[in-house]
Amino acid sequence: MSETQAQLLLDRCDELAAISSRPDVLERVHLSPEHRAANDLVAGWMREAGLKTWQDAAGNQCGRLEGREPDLPALLLGSHIDTVPDAGRYDGMLGVLLAIQVVSRIRDSGIELPFALEVVAFSDEEGTRFGTALIGSRALAGTWHDDWWNLTDKNGITLFEAFQDFGLDPARLPGAFRRPEELVGYLEAHIEQGPILDDADRRLAVVSSIAGARRFALTVTGKAGHAGGTPFDRRRDALVGASELVVAIERISKERDVIGTVGRLQAFPGGVNVIPGLVELSLDLRAEFDEDRDESIRLITEAAHEICERRGLAFHSTEIYRADAVRCDLGLQEAITAGIRASGDQHPLSIWSRAGHDGMAVVAVTPVAMLFLRCKGGISHHPDEAVKKADVAAALTAYEAAVRELVNRG
């Protein structure tokens, strides 16, 4: 049965992947027409599984199966359904569909639940449209920042305006906030987005923690000039300085065993015969422990100032995102470990997540834990994202068994 249901989930991933703002690649962003269509499709699958559905005040799609009596606290299961540009079809989406199928199997078994089960399809984990990740889950966790209302997308539309265009009332946003007493925990299944499981030829793992991340918008400022007429000893080339900084970020990241990435770099004014006078670049830095992350930021900043002083340049840094590392709850980890054993793996792997997830926000309101399943080659955030049907079947078995373990604990 699990193999048949795994194929169903893969088919549903394909259906969701067809909902895209671009005909050539998958892109589905927060509060877009595609977001609405995906919510509607997921809501239909939730209802098929026996859940009562609603869209919350932040645009998250939710469903609930009551426990043995109404209004019990809920065990929350979920992930996200928004995407990065040119995305794969399993990041986030597969976790939502696994959660729905787990609830369907629990309901069909007829077991008595000491808590309700809820599924949430978070609306904005990636931050693609407005540049700030975890908006959907932070709304649920009640850690919303009012200055987010002024964030704008590439068309100049503010988040406040996008809420209204989507049919949401910004004044009613607190209706999405959850209280600790309403929840007993949060479980999320997700593709690993890395190669550890694939390299080890293992299907599943329990997640011990989620990396702490900080992101920065950096600028290196020099002076534009004629490429032919300006001697090297008079140049203040912002691009050469920025390039040296990129290499320093790689060096420091390797030395400190952290993950530093410059994903965007743009030189201005951009003429082929003009010395760049300004460079804008991004920095994404992640680590298992916040202390290592923060010390690496200090060293990178120190290197940037040294490079720019030596080259007659100016350096500026603005932090645009911060999420501290999250330790997954030990009790929930134990339930997932028991679930993996139920799938046939008697010696489950435990790994920390290098990628960020909605649990980083949800932990503010309830304990969290995660189940990883392997993705081919560790490739994610790319159309080549791929999973095996047998691995999805194993994840479904393990996920259900983890929930049953918590049911048995009462």
Contacts in CASP RR format, 6 or more apart in sequence:
PFRMAT RR
TARGET T0000
AUTHOR 0000-0000-0000
METHOD contacts of the structure
MODEL  1
MSETQAQLLLDRCDELAAISSRPDVLERVHLSPEHRAANDLVAGWMREAG
LKTWQDAAGNQCGRLEGREPDLPALLLGSHIDTVPDAGRYDGMLGVLLAI
QVVSRIRDSGIELPFALEVVAFSDEEGTRFGTALIGSRALAGTWHDDWWN
LTDKNGITLFEAFQDFGLDPARLPGAFRRPEELVGYLEAHIEQGPILDDA
DRRLAVVSSIAGARRFALTVTGKAGHAGGTPFDRRRDALVGASELVVAIE
RISKERDVIGTVGRLQAFPGGVNVIPGLVELSLDLRAEFDEDRDESIRLI
TEAAHEICERRGLAFHSTEIYRADAVRCDLGLQEAITAGIRASGDQHPLS
IWSRAGHDGMAVVAVTPVAMLFLRCKGGISHHPDEAVKKADVAAALTAYE
AAVRELVNRG
2 393 0 8 1.000
2 394 0 8 1.000
2 396 0 8 1.000
2 397 0 8 1.000
3 389 0 8 1.000
3 390 0 8 1.000
3 393 0 8 1.000
5 101 0 8 1.000
5 105 0 8 1.000
5 393 0 8 1.000
5 396 0 8 1.000
6 389 0 8 1.000
6 390 0 8 1.000
6 392 0 8 1.000
6 393 0 8 1.000
6 396 0 8 1.000
7 389 0 8 1.000
8 101 0 8 1.000
9 94 0 8 1.000
9 97 0 8 1.000
9 98 0 8 1.000
9 101 0 8 1.000
9 392 0 8 1.000
9 396 0 8 1.000
10 387 0 8 1.000
10 389 0 8 1.000
10 392 0 8 1.000
12 45 0 8 1.000
12 97 0 8 1.000
13 89 0 8 1.000
13 90 0 8 1.000
13 93 0 8 1.000
13 94 0 8 1.000
13 97 0 8 1.000
14 89 0 8 1.000
15 41 0 8 1.000
16 38 0 8 1.000
16 41 0 8 1.000
16 42 0 8 1.000
16 81 0 8 1.000
16 89 0 8 1.000
16 93 0 8 1.000
17 26 0 8 1.000
17 88 0 8 1.000
17 89 0 8 1.000
17 93 0 8 1.000
19 28 0 8 1.000
19 34 0 8 1.000
19 37 0 8 1.000
19 38 0 8 1.000
19 41 0 8 1.000
20 26 0 8 1.000
20 27 0 8 1.000
20 28 0 8 1.000
20 34 0 8 1.000
21 27 0 8 1.000
21 28 0 8 1.000
21 29 0 8 1.000
21 32 0 8 1.000
21 33 0 8 1.000
21 34 0 8 1.000
25 85 0 8 1.000
25 86 0 8 1.000
25 87 0 8 1.000
25 383 0 8 1.000
26 83 0 8 1.000
26 86 0 8 1.000
26 87 0 8 1.000
26 88 0 8 1.000
26 89 0 8 1.000
26 383 0 8 1.000
27 34 0 8 1.000
27 83 0 8 1.000
27 84 0 8 1.000
27 85 0 8 1.000
27 86 0 8 1.000
27 87 0 8 1.000
27 128 0 8 1.000
28 34 0 8 1.000
28 35 0 8 1.000
28 38 0 8 1.000
28 81 0 8 1.000
28 82 0 8 1.000
28 83 0 8 1.000
28 87 0 8 1.000
29 35 0 8 1.000
29 82 0 8 1.000
29 83 0 8 1.000
29 124 0 8 1.000
29 126 0 8 1.000
29 127 0 8 1.000
29 128 0 8 1.000
29 129 0 8 1.000
29 153 0 8 1.000
30 82 0 8 1.000
30 123 0 8 1.000
30 124 0 8 1.000
30 127 0 8 1.000
30 128 0 8 1.000
30 129 0 8 1.000
30 130 0 8 1.000
30 135 0 8 1.000
30 136 0 8 1.000
30 162 0 8 1.000
31 59 0 8 1.000
31 123 0 8 1.000
31 124 0 8 1.000
31 129 0 8 1.000
31 159 0 8 1.000
31 162 0 8 1.000
31 163 0 8 1.000
31 165 0 8 1.000
31 166 0 8 1.000
31 168 0 8 1.000
32 129 0 8 1.000
35 59 0 8 1.000
35 81 0 8 1.000
35 82 0 8 1.000
35 123 0 8 1.000
35 166 0 8 1.000
36 166 0 8 1.000
38 61 0 8 1.000
38 81 0 8 1.000
38 121 0 8 1.000
39 55 0 8 1.000
39 59 0 8 1.000
39 61 0 8 1.000
39 81 0 8 1.000
39 121 0 8 1.000
39 123 0 8 1.000
42 61 0 8 1.000
42 81 0 8 1.000
42 96 0 8 1.000
42 100 0 8 1.000
42 121 0 8 1.000
43 53 0 8 1.000
43 55 0 8 1.000
43 61 0 8 1.000
43 63 0 8 1.000
44 53 0 8 1.000
45 97 0 8 1.000
45 100 0 8 1.000
46 53 0 8 1.000
46 61 0 8 1.000
46 63 0 8 1.000
46 100 0 8 1.000
46 119 0 8 1.000
47 53 0 8 1.000
48 104 0 8 1.000
49 65 0 8 1.000
49 100 0 8 1.000
49 101 0 8 1.000
49 103 0 8 1.000
49 104 0 8 1.000
49 107 0 8 1.000
50 65 0 8 1.000
50 103 0 8 1.000
50 104 0 8 1.000
50 107 0 8 1.000
51 63 0 8 1.000
51 64 0 8 1.000
51 65 0 8 1.000
51 100 0 8 1.000
51 103 0 8 1.000
51 118 0 8 1.000
51 119 0 8 1.000
52 63 0 8 1.000
52 64 0 8 1.000
52 65 0 8 1.000
52 66 0 8 1.000
53 61 0 8 1.000
53 62 0 8 1.000
53 63 0 8 1.000
53 64 0 8 1.000
54 62 0 8 1.000
54 63 0 8 1.000
55 61 0 8 1.000
55 62 0 8 1.000
56 62 0 8 1.000
56 139 0 8 1.000
56 140 0 8 1.000
56 175 0 8 1.000
56 176 0 8 1.000
57 139 0 8 1.000
57 168 0 8 1.000
57 169 0 8 1.000
57 172 0 8 1.000
57 173 0 8 1.000
57 174 0 8 1.000
57 175 0 8 1.000
57 176 0 8 1.000
58 123 0 8 1.000
58 135 0 8 1.000
58 136 0 8 1.000
58 139 0 8 1.000
58 140 0 8 1.000
58 168 0 8 1.000
58 173 0 8 1.000
58 176 0 8 1.000
59 123 0 8 1.000
59 136 0 8 1.000
59 166 0 8 1.000
59 168 0 8 1.000
59 176 0 8 1.000
60 120 0 8 1.000
60 121 0 8 1.000
60 122 0 8 1.000
60 123 0 8 1.000
60 136 0 8 1.000
60 137 0 8 1.000
60 139 0 8 1.000
60 140 0 8 1.000
60 176 0 8 1.000
61 81 0 8 1.000
61 120 0 8 1.000
61 121 0 8 1.000
61 123 0 8 1.000
62 118 0 8 1.000
62 119 0 8 1.000
62 120 0 8 1.000
62 121 0 8 1.000
63 118 0 8 1.000
63 119 0 8 1.000
63 120 0 8 1.000
64 74 0 8 1.000
64 116 0 8 1.000
64 117 0 8 1.000
64 118 0 8 1.000
64 119 0 8 1.000
65 103 0 8 1.000
65 106 0 8 1.000
65 107 0 8 1.000
65 113 0 8 1.000
65 116 0 8 1.000
65 117 0 8 1.000
65 118 0 8 1.000
66 72 0 8 1.000
66 113 0 8 1.000
66 116 0 8 1.000
67 112 0 8 1.000
67 113 0 8 1.000
67 114 0 8 1.000
67 115 0 8 1.000
67 116 0 8 1.000
67 117 0 8 1.000
68 112 0 8 1.000
68 113 0 8 1.000
68 114 0 8 1.000
71 116 0 8 1.000
72 113 0 8 1.000
72 114 0 8 1.000
72 115 0 8 1.000
72 116 0 8 1.000
73 115 0 8 1.000
73 116 0 8 1.000
73 181 0 8 1.000
73 182 0 8 1.000
73 183 0 8 1.000
73 184 0 8 1.000
74 115 0 8 1.000
74 116 0 8 1.000
74 117 0 8 1.000
74 118 0 8 1.000
74 182 0 8 1.000
74 183 0 8 1.000
74 184 0 8 1.000
75 115 0 8 1.000
75 116 0 8 1.000
75 117 0 8 1.000
75 118 0 8 1.000
75 183 0 8 1.000
75 184 0 8 1.000
75 185 0 8 1.000
75 186 0 8 1.000
75 187 0 8 1.000
75 403 0 8 1.000
75 406 0 8 1.000
76 118 0 8 1.000
76 119 0 8 1.000
76 120 0 8 1.000
76 183 0 8 1.000
76 185 0 8 1.000
76 186 0 8 1.000
76 187 0 8 1.000
76 362 0 8 1.000
76 366 0 8 1.000
77 99 0 8 1.000
77 102 0 8 1.000
77 103 0 8 1.000
77 117 0 8 1.000
77 118 0 8 1.000
77 119 0 8 1.000
77 120 0 8 1.000
77 186 0 8 1.000
77 187 0 8 1.000
77 188 0 8 1.000
77 399 0 8 1.000
77 403 0 8 1.000
78 95 0 8 1.000
78 96 0 8 1.000
78 99 0 8 1.000
78 119 0 8 1.000
78 120 0 8 1.000
78 121 0 8 1.000
78 122 0 8 1.000
78 186 0 8 1.000
78 187 0 8 1.000
78 188 0 8 1.000
78 189 0 8 1.000
78 358 0 8 1.000
79 92 0 8 1.000
79 93 0 8 1.000
79 94 0 8 1.000
79 95 0 8 1.000
79 96 0 8 1.000
79 99 0 8 1.000
79 121 0 8 1.000
79 122 0 8 1.000
79 125 0 8 1.000
79 188 0 8 1.000
79 189 0 8 1.000
79 190 0 8 1.000
79 357 0 8 1.000
79 358 0 8 1.000
80 92 0 8 1.000
80 93 0 8 1.000
80 96 0 8 1.000
80 121 0 8 1.000
80 122 0 8 1.000
80 123 0 8 1.000
80 124 0 8 1.000
80 125 0 8 1.000
80 126 0 8 1.000
80 136 0 8 1.000
80 137 0 8 1.000
80 358 0 8 1.000
81 92 0 8 1.000
81 93 0 8 1.000
81 96 0 8 1.000
81 121 0 8 1.000
81 122 0 8 1.000
81 123 0 8 1.000
82 122 0 8 1.000
82 123 0 8 1.000
82 124 0 8 1.000
82 125 0 8 1.000
82 126 0 8 1.000
82 127 0 8 1.000
82 128 0 8 1.000
83 91 0 8 1.000
83 126 0 8 1.000
83 128 0 8 1.000
84 91 0 8 1.000
84 126 0 8 1.000
84 128 0 8 1.000
84 381 0 8 1.000
85 128 0 8 1.000
86 382 0 8 1.000
86 383 0 8 1.000
87 381 0 8 1.000
87 382 0 8 1.000
87 383 0 8 1.000
87 385 0 8 1.000
88 380 0 8 1.000
88 381 0 8 1.000
88 382 0 8 1.000
88 383 0 8 1.000
88 384 0 8 1.000
88 385 0 8 1.000
89 385 0 8 1.000
90 191 0 8 1.000
90 375 0 8 1.000
90 380 0 8 1.000
90 385 0 8 1.000
90 386 0 8 1.000
90 387 0 8 1.000
91 190 0 8 1.000
91 191 0 8 1.000
91 193 0 8 1.000
91 380 0 8 1.000
91 381 0 8 1.000
91 385 0 8 1.000
92 125 0 8 1.000
92 190 0 8 1.000
92 191 0 8 1.000
94 189 0 8 1.000
94 190 0 8 1.000
94 191 0 8 1.000
94 373 0 8 1.000
94 387 0 8 1.000
94 392 0 8 1.000
95 188 0 8 1.000
95 189 0 8 1.000
95 190 0 8 1.000
96 119 0 8 1.000
96 121 0 8 1.000
98 189 0 8 1.000
98 392 0 8 1.000
98 395 0 8 1.000
98 396 0 8 1.000
98 399 0 8 1.000
99 119 0 8 1.000
99 187 0 8 1.000
99 188 0 8 1.000
99 189 0 8 1.000
99 399 0 8 1.000
100 119 0 8 1.000
101 396 0 8 1.000
102 396 0 8 1.000
102 399 0 8 1.000
102 400 0 8 1.000
102 403 0 8 1.000
103 117 0 8 1.000
103 119 0 8 1.000
105 396 0 8 1.000
105 400 0 8 1.000
106 113 0 8 1.000
106 117 0 8 1.000
106 400 0 8 1.000
106 403 0 8 1.000
106 404 0 8 1.000
106 407 0 8 1.000
111 404 0 8 1.000
111 407 0 8 1.000
113 407 0 8 1.000
114 407 0 8 1.000
114 410 0 8 1.000
115 184 0 8 1.000
115 406 0 8 1.000
115 407 0 8 1.000
115 410 0 8 1.000
117 403 0 8 1.000
120 140 0 8 1.000
122 136 0 8 1.000
122 137 0 8 1.000
122 140 0 8 1.000
122 358 0 8 1.000
123 135 0 8 1.000
123 136 0 8 1.000
124 130 0 8 1.000
124 133 0 8 1.000
124 134 0 8 1.000
124 135 0 8 1.000
124 136 0 8 1.000
125 133 0 8 1.000
125 134 0 8 1.000
125 136 0 8 1.000
125 137 0 8 1.000
125 357 0 8 1.000
125 358 0 8 1.000
126 133 0 8 1.000
127 133 0 8 1.000
127 134 0 8 1.000
127 135 0 8 1.000
129 153 0 8 1.000
129 162 0 8 1.000
130 148 0 8 1.000
130 151 0 8 1.000
130 152 0 8 1.000
130 153 0 8 1.000
130 159 0 8 1.000
130 162 0 8 1.000
131 151 0 8 1.000
131 320 0 8 1.000
131 321 0 8 1.000
132 148 0 8 1.000
132 151 0 8 1.000
132 320 0 8 1.000
132 321 0 8 1.000
133 321 0 8 1.000
133 323 0 8 1.000
133 356 0 8 1.000
134 323 0 8 1.000
134 358 0 8 1.000
134 360 0 8 1.000
134 361 0 8 1.000
135 148 0 8 1.000
135 159 0 8 1.000
136 176 0 8 1.000
136 358 0 8 1.000
136 361 0 8 1.000
137 358 0 8 1.000
137 359 0 8 1.000
137 360 0 8 1.000
137 361 0 8 1.000
137 362 0 8 1.000
138 144 0 8 1.000
138 145 0 8 1.000
138 361 0 8 1.000
138 364 0 8 1.000
139 173 0 8 1.000
139 176 0 8 1.000
139 177 0 8 1.000
140 176 0 8 1.000
140 177 0 8 1.000
140 178 0 8 1.000
140 361 0 8 1.000
140 362 0 8 1.000
140 365 0 8 1.000
141 177 0 8 1.000
141 178 0 8 1.000
141 361 0 8 1.000
141 362 0 8 1.000
141 363 0 8 1.000
141 364 0 8 1.000
141 365 0 8 1.000
142 174 0 8 1.000
142 176 0 8 1.000
142 177 0 8 1.000
142 178 0 8 1.000
142 364 0 8 1.000
142 365 0 8 1.000
143 361 0 8 1.000
143 364 0 8 1.000
144 173 0 8 1.000
144 177 0 8 1.000
148 159 0 8 1.000
149 158 0 8 1.000
149 159 0 8 1.000
149 160 0 8 1.000
149 170 0 8 1.000
150 158 0 8 1.000
150 159 0 8 1.000
150 160 0 8 1.000
151 158 0 8 1.000
151 159 0 8 1.000
152 158 0 8 1.000
152 159 0 8 1.000
153 162 0 8 1.000
157 165 0 8 1.000
160 170 0 8 1.000
163 169 0 8 1.000
163 170 0 8 1.000
163 173 0 8 1.000
164 170 0 8 1.000
178 365 0 8 1.000
178 366 0 8 1.000
179 365 0 8 1.000
180 365 0 8 1.000
180 366 0 8 1.000
183 365 0 8 1.000
183 366 0 8 1.000
184 366 0 8 1.000
184 406 0 8 1.000
185 329 0 8 1.000
185 332 0 8 1.000
185 366 0 8 1.000
185 367 0 8 1.000
185 368 0 8 1.000
186 359 0 8 1.000
186 362 0 8 1.000
186 363 0 8 1.000
186 366 0 8 1.000
186 367 0 8 1.000
186 368 0 8 1.000
186 369 0 8 1.000
187 332 0 8 1.000
187 335 0 8 1.000
187 336 0 8 1.000
187 368 0 8 1.000
187 369 0 8 1.000
187 370 0 8 1.000
187 371 0 8 1.000
187 399 0 8 1.000
187 402 0 8 1.000
187 403 0 8 1.000
188 357 0 8 1.000
188 358 0 8 1.000
188 359 0 8 1.000
188 368 0 8 1.000
188 369 0 8 1.000
188 370 0 8 1.000
188 371 0 8 1.000
189 370 0 8 1.000
189 371 0 8 1.000
189 372 0 8 1.000
189 373 0 8 1.000
189 395 0 8 1.000
189 399 0 8 1.000
190 357 0 8 1.000
190 370 0 8 1.000
190 371 0 8 1.000
190 372 0 8 1.000
190 373 0 8 1.000
191 372 0 8 1.000
191 373 0 8 1.000
191 374 0 8 1.000
191 375 0 8 1.000
191 380 0 8 1.000
191 385 0 8 1.000
191 387 0 8 1.000
192 198 0 8 1.000
192 205 0 8 1.000
192 351 0 8 1.000
192 353 0 8 1.000
192 372 0 8 1.000
192 373 0 8 1.000
192 374 0 8 1.000
192 375 0 8 1.000
192 378 0 8 1.000
192 380 0 8 1.000
193 353 0 8 1.000
193 354 0 8 1.000
193 355 0 8 1.000
193 375 0 8 1.000
193 378 0 8 1.000
193 380 0 8 1.000
193 381 0 8 1.000
194 354 0 8 1.000
194 355 0 8 1.000
194 375 0 8 1.000
194 377 0 8 1.000
194 378 0 8 1.000
194 379 0 8 1.000
194 380 0 8 1.000
195 377 0 8 1.000
195 378 0 8 1.000
196 205 0 8 1.000
196 349 0 8 1.000
196 351 0 8 1.000
197 203 0 8 1.000
197 204 0 8 1.000
197 205 0 8 1.000
197 349 0 8 1.000
197 351 0 8 1.000
197 372 0 8 1.000
197 373 0 8 1.000
197 374 0 8 1.000
197 375 0 8 1.000
198 374 0 8 1.000
198 375 0 8 1.000
198 376 0 8 1.000
198 377 0 8 1.000
198 378 0 8 1.000
200 349 0 8 1.000
202 345 0 8 1.000
202 349 0 8 1.000
202 374 0 8 1.000
203 343 0 8 1.000
203 345 0 8 1.000
203 373 0 8 1.000
203 374 0 8 1.000
203 388 0 8 1.000
203 390 0 8 1.000
203 391 0 8 1.000
203 394 0 8 1.000
203 395 0 8 1.000
204 340 0 8 1.000
204 343 0 8 1.000
204 345 0 8 1.000
204 348 0 8 1.000
204 349 0 8 1.000
204 371 0 8 1.000
204 372 0 8 1.000
204 373 0 8 1.000
204 374 0 8 1.000
204 391 0 8 1.000
204 394 0 8 1.000
204 395 0 8 1.000
204 398 0 8 1.000
205 340 0 8 1.000
205 348 0 8 1.000
205 349 0 8 1.000
205 350 0 8 1.000
205 351 0 8 1.000
205 371 0 8 1.000
205 372 0 8 1.000
206 328 0 8 1.000
206 333 0 8 1.000
206 336 0 8 1.000
206 337 0 8 1.000
206 340 0 8 1.000
206 348 0 8 1.000
206 349 0 8 1.000
206 350 0 8 1.000
206 351 0 8 1.000
206 369 0 8 1.000
206 370 0 8 1.000
206 371 0 8 1.000
206 372 0 8 1.000
207 328 0 8 1.000
207 333 0 8 1.000
207 336 0 8 1.000
207 350 0 8 1.000
207 351 0 8 1.000
207 352 0 8 1.000
207 353 0 8 1.000
207 369 0 8 1.000
207 370 0 8 1.000
207 371 0 8 1.000
207 372 0 8 1.000
208 327 0 8 1.000
208 328 0 8 1.000
208 333 0 8 1.000
208 350 0 8 1.000
208 351 0 8 1.000
208 352 0 8 1.000
209 288 0 8 1.000
209 325 0 8 1.000
209 326 0 8 1.000
209 327 0 8 1.000
209 328 0 8 1.000
209 352 0 8 1.000
209 353 0 8 1.000
210 325 0 8 1.000
210 326 0 8 1.000
210 328 0 8 1.000
210 352 0 8 1.000
210 353 0 8 1.000
210 355 0 8 1.000
210 356 0 8 1.000
210 357 0 8 1.000
210 359 0 8 1.000
210 360 0 8 1.000
210 370 0 8 1.000
211 259 0 8 1.000
211 286 0 8 1.000
211 287 0 8 1.000
211 288 0 8 1.000
211 325 0 8 1.000
211 352 0 8 1.000
211 353 0 8 1.000
211 354 0 8 1.000
211 355 0 8 1.000
211 356 0 8 1.000
212 286 0 8 1.000
212 287 0 8 1.000
212 288 0 8 1.000
212 290 0 8 1.000
212 293 0 8 1.000
212 323 0 8 1.000
212 324 0 8 1.000
212 325 0 8 1.000
212 326 0 8 1.000
212 356 0 8 1.000
212 360 0 8 1.000
213 284 0 8 1.000
213 285 0 8 1.000
213 286 0 8 1.000
213 293 0 8 1.000
213 321 0 8 1.000
213 322 0 8 1.000
213 323 0 8 1.000
213 356 0 8 1.000
214 284 0 8 1.000
214 285 0 8 1.000
214 293 0 8 1.000
214 294 0 8 1.000
214 297 0 8 1.000
214 319 0 8 1.000
214 321 0 8 1.000
214 322 0 8 1.000
214 323 0 8 1.000
215 282 0 8 1.000
215 283 0 8 1.000
215 284 0 8 1.000
215 285 0 8 1.000
215 319 0 8 1.000
215 320 0 8 1.000
215 321 0 8 1.000
215 322 0 8 1.000
216 282 0 8 1.000
216 283 0 8 1.000
216 285 0 8 1.000
216 297 0 8 1.000
216 317 0 8 1.000
216 318 0 8 1.000
216 319 0 8 1.000
216 320 0 8 1.000
217 280 0 8 1.000
217 282 0 8 1.000
217 317 0 8 1.000
217 318 0 8 1.000
217 320 0 8 1.000
218 242 0 8 1.000
218 245 0 8 1.000
218 280 0 8 1.000
218 281 0 8 1.000
218 282 0 8 1.000
218 283 0 8 1.000
218 304 0 8 1.000
218 315 0 8 1.000
218 316 0 8 1.000
218 317 0 8 1.000
218 318 0 8 1.000
219 278 0 8 1.000
219 279 0 8 1.000
219 280 0 8 1.000
219 281 0 8 1.000
219 314 0 8 1.000
219 315 0 8 1.000
219 316 0 8 1.000
219 317 0 8 1.000
220 238 0 8 1.000
220 239 0 8 1.000
220 241 0 8 1.000
220 242 0 8 1.000
220 245 0 8 1.000
220 278 0 8 1.000
220 279 0 8 1.000
220 281 0 8 1.000
220 304 0 8 1.000
220 308 0 8 1.000
220 313 0 8 1.000
220 314 0 8 1.000
220 315 0 8 1.000
221 238 0 8 1.000
221 277 0 8 1.000
221 278 0 8 1.000
221 313 0 8 1.000
221 314 0 8 1.000
221 315 0 8 1.000
221 316 0 8 1.000
222 236 0 8 1.000
222 237 0 8 1.000
222 238 0 8 1.000
222 276 0 8 1.000
222 277 0 8 1.000
222 278 0 8 1.000
222 312 0 8 1.000
222 313 0 8 1.000
222 314 0 8 1.000
223 236 0 8 1.000
223 275 0 8 1.000
223 277 0 8 1.000
224 268 0 8 1.000
224 269 0 8 1.000
224 274 0 8 1.000
224 275 0 8 1.000
224 276 0 8 1.000
224 277 0 8 1.000
224 278 0 8 1.000
225 235 0 8 1.000
225 274 0 8 1.000
225 275 0 8 1.000
225 277 0 8 1.000
226 273 0 8 1.000
226 274 0 8 1.000
226 275 0 8 1.000
227 272 0 8 1.000
227 273 0 8 1.000
227 274 0 8 1.000
227 275 0 8 1.000
228 273 0 8 1.000
230 275 0 8 1.000
235 275 0 8 1.000
236 275 0 8 1.000
236 277 0 8 1.000
236 311 0 8 1.000
236 312 0 8 1.000
236 313 0 8 1.000
237 275 0 8 1.000
237 276 0 8 1.000
237 277 0 8 1.000
237 311 0 8 1.000
238 267 0 8 1.000
238 276 0 8 1.000
238 277 0 8 1.000
238 278 0 8 1.000
238 279 0 8 1.000
238 313 0 8 1.000
239 267 0 8 1.000
239 276 0 8 1.000
239 277 0 8 1.000
239 279 0 8 1.000
240 311 0 8 1.000
241 279 0 8 1.000
241 307 0 8 1.000
241 308 0 8 1.000
241 311 0 8 1.000
241 313 0 8 1.000
242 265 0 8 1.000
242 267 0 8 1.000
242 279 0 8 1.000
242 281 0 8 1.000
244 307 0 8 1.000
244 311 0 8 1.000
245 281 0 8 1.000
245 300 0 8 1.000
245 303 0 8 1.000
245 304 0 8 1.000
245 307 0 8 1.000
246 262 0 8 1.000
246 265 0 8 1.000
246 281 0 8 1.000
248 300 0 8 1.000
248 303 0 8 1.000
248 304 0 8 1.000
248 307 0 8 1.000
249 260 0 8 1.000
249 262 0 8 1.000
249 283 0 8 1.000
249 300 0 8 1.000
249 303 0 8 1.000
250 260 0 8 1.000
252 258 0 8 1.000
252 296 0 8 1.000
252 299 0 8 1.000
252 300 0 8 1.000
252 303 0 8 1.000
253 259 0 8 1.000
253 260 0 8 1.000
253 285 0 8 1.000
253 296 0 8 1.000
256 287 0 8 1.000
256 292 0 8 1.000
256 295 0 8 1.000
256 296 0 8 1.000
256 299 0 8 1.000
257 287 0 8 1.000
257 292 0 8 1.000
258 285 0 8 1.000
258 286 0 8 1.000
258 287 0 8 1.000
258 292 0 8 1.000
258 293 0 8 1.000
258 296 0 8 1.000
259 284 0 8 1.000
259 285 0 8 1.000
259 286 0 8 1.000
259 287 0 8 1.000
259 354 0 8 1.000
260 283 0 8 1.000
260 284 0 8 1.000
260 285 0 8 1.000
260 286 0 8 1.000
260 296 0 8 1.000
261 283 0 8 1.000
261 284 0 8 1.000
261 285 0 8 1.000
262 281 0 8 1.000
262 282 0 8 1.000
262 283 0 8 1.000
262 284 0 8 1.000
263 281 0 8 1.000
263 282 0 8 1.000
263 284 0 8 1.000
264 280 0 8 1.000
264 281 0 8 1.000
264 282 0 8 1.000
265 279 0 8 1.000
265 280 0 8 1.000
265 281 0 8 1.000
265 282 0 8 1.000
266 279 0 8 1.000
266 280 0 8 1.000
266 281 0 8 1.000
267 276 0 8 1.000
267 277 0 8 1.000
267 278 0 8 1.000
267 279 0 8 1.000
268 276 0 8 1.000
268 277 0 8 1.000
268 278 0 8 1.000
268 279 0 8 1.000
268 280 0 8 1.000
269 276 0 8 1.000
269 277 0 8 1.000
269 278 0 8 1.000
270 276 0 8 1.000
283 300 0 8 1.000
283 317 0 8 1.000
285 293 0 8 1.000
285 296 0 8 1.000
285 297 0 8 1.000
285 300 0 8 1.000
286 293 0 8 1.000
286 354 0 8 1.000
286 356 0 8 1.000
287 293 0 8 1.000
287 296 0 8 1.000
287 325 0 8 1.000
288 325 0 8 1.000
288 352 0 8 1.000
289 325 0 8 1.000
290 324 0 8 1.000
290 325 0 8 1.000
293 325 0 8 1.000
301 317 0 8 1.000
304 315 0 8 1.000
304 317 0 8 1.000
305 315 0 8 1.000
307 313 0 8 1.000
307 315 0 8 1.000
308 314 0 8 1.000
308 315 0 8 1.000
323 356 0 8 1.000
323 360 0 8 1.000
323 361 0 8 1.000
324 360 0 8 1.000
326 359 0 8 1.000
326 360 0 8 1.000
326 363 0 8 1.000
326 368 0 8 1.000
328 368 0 8 1.000
328 369 0 8 1.000
328 370 0 8 1.000
329 367 0 8 1.000
329 368 0 8 1.000
329 369 0 8 1.000
331 367 0 8 1.000
331 369 0 8 1.000
332 367 0 8 1.000
332 368 0 8 1.000
332 369 0 8 1.000
332 406 0 8 1.000
333 350 0 8 1.000
333 369 0 8 1.000
334 405 0 8 1.000
335 369 0 8 1.000
335 402 0 8 1.000
335 403 0 8 1.000
335 405 0 8 1.000
335 406 0 8 1.000
335 409 0 8 1.000
336 348 0 8 1.000
336 369 0 8 1.000
336 370 0 8 1.000
336 371 0 8 1.000
336 398 0 8 1.000
336 402 0 8 1.000
337 348 0 8 1.000
337 350 0 8 1.000
338 401 0 8 1.000
338 402 0 8 1.000
338 405 0 8 1.000
339 397 0 8 1.000
339 398 0 8 1.000
339 399 0 8 1.000
339 401 0 8 1.000
339 402 0 8 1.000
339 405 0 8 1.000
340 348 0 8 1.000
340 371 0 8 1.000
340 398 0 8 1.000
341 348 0 8 1.000
341 401 0 8 1.000
342 397 0 8 1.000
342 398 0 8 1.000
342 401 0 8 1.000
343 394 0 8 1.000
343 395 0 8 1.000
343 397 0 8 1.000
343 398 0 8 1.000
343 401 0 8 1.000
344 394 0 8 1.000
345 394 0 8 1.000
351 372 0 8 1.000
353 370 0 8 1.000
353 372 0 8 1.000
355 380 0 8 1.000
357 370 0 8 1.000
359 368 0 8 1.000
359 370 0 8 1.000
362 368 0 8 1.000
371 395 0 8 1.000
371 398 0 8 1.000
371 399 0 8 1.000
371 402 0 8 1.000
373 387 0 8 1.000
373 391 0 8 1.000
373 392 0 8 1.000
373 394 0 8 1.000
373 395 0 8 1.000
374 387 0 8 1.000
374 388 0 8 1.000
374 391 0 8 1.000
375 385 0 8 1.000
375 386 0 8 1.000
375 387 0 8 1.000
376 384 0 8 1.000
376 385 0 8 1.000
376 386 0 8 1.000
376 387 0 8 1.000
376 388 0 8 1.000
379 385 0 8 1.000
379 386 0 8 1.000
END
